[in-house]
Amino acid sequence: MASSSYTIELKGEKPFVVIRLKQYEAMLEYMDELEDRADIKERSIEENIPWPEVKKAIKKKLSKK
């Protein structure tokens, strides 16, 4: 894909870049994937709790109400 982008500066304001919509959408999709991967990596180091223990904790919490 040929990319064409333009840097524009208006009246001394900080410059901004104009890109094609498809490029913008591809960047958003890529960033979403990176965020998903970061979330997965973060959760992979969390301690896993066995389901019976989770059920027991939930029942205990609900019985206190």
Secondary structure as the mmCIF struct_conf table of DSSP 4:
data_model
#
loop_
_struct_conf.conf_type_id
_struct_conf.id
_struct_conf.beg_label_comp_id
_struct_conf.beg_label_asym_id
_struct_conf.beg_label_seq_id
_struct_conf.end_label_comp_id
_struct_conf.end_label_asym_id
_struct_conf.end_label_seq_id
STRN STRN1 TYR A 6 ILE A 8
TURN_TY1_P TURN_TY1_P1 LYS A 11 GLY A 12
HELX_LH_PP_P HELX_LH_PP_P1 GLU A 13 PRO A 15
STRN STRN2 PHE A 16 VAL A 18
HELX_RH_AL_P HELX_RH_AL_P1 LEU A 21 SER A 44
TURN_TY1_P TURN_TY1_P2 ILE A 45 ILE A 45
BEND BEND1 GLU A 46 GLU A 46
HELX_LH_PP_P HELX_LH_PP_P2 GLU A 47 ASN A 48
HELX_RH_AL_P HELX_RH_AL_P2 TRP A 51 SER A 63
TURN_TY1_P TURN_TY1_P3 LYS A 64 LYS A 64
#
